[in-house]
Amino acid sequence: MSPGIKAALDLVAELGGGTERLRTEMRLQTALGQAFVSMSGFASDETGKAFERAAELSDLIGDTSQFI
């Protein structure tokens, strides 16, 4: 994972709880997944982990619009 992406995820984690933090992390994980698709393809472990986490967050906040 690039240092910039890791730094962004670390900063989001510092925001504490709440829907907006979850939504922000969901967006970052989705963007990360898209980047991994470009670099490693759909079947890579990194791609799957990023999209899986984004889907978990989506379920938590009740926003499935990213995955329709």
HELIX and SHEET records of a PDB file:
HELIX    1   1 PRO A    3  ALA A   13  1                                  11    
HELIX    2   2 THR A   19  SER A   40  1                                  22    
HELIX    3   3 ASP A   45  ILE A   61  1                                  17    
HELIX    4   4 SER A   65  PHE A   67  5                                   3    
END                                                                             
